[in-house]
């Protein structure tokens, strides 16, 4: 009887310890600062998601001033001012996964992330003004996602959870890279709500 009581106490103790470790881990993750990532594409599902394959040169970001940044040809830029004009704000951003400080350039409706002295890395467009030219089709927040059919007639086969179209960038050897681009839309109005790129 005493032995069973000791085993029960040990099990309860181990369970409590594991629970405390789990709570501490979640609290640490909630407070950590990492690279921005859209949760519409959880990393655990990325291997099962069908992506539309595109070349980096097929994607151009167009600013409200008409400035254009081609995704492949201008990825080495560290200064967006000549392209899009002066941002509202430039702040330091700590990318935890890379263990380095980046710059976040903020414009009305858009954010851009620059790896210091290296290159433009990623973007988030969440408001009107900035547009994407994807293989000749102009996309903008607030406009219909169905515009994609002009360049990708079967794009509806690549919709995730009835609200995100997923793209993957193709490398020179034809393989798909880990970098993706997502375009989210409202499932009722079918209007675009955000456009972004990132890594799983």
Secondary structure, DSSP 8 states (H G I E B T S, - for coil): -HHHHHHHHHHHHHHHHHHHHHHHHHHHHHH-------TTS-GGGGGG---EEE-GGGEEEE-TTS-EEETTTTTT-S--HHHH---SEEEEEEETTTTEEEEEEEETTEEEEEETTTEEEEEEE-SSS-EEEETTEEEETTSBGGGGGGT-TTGGGGEETTTEEEEEEE-TTS-EEEEEEEEEE-TTT-BEEEEEEEE-
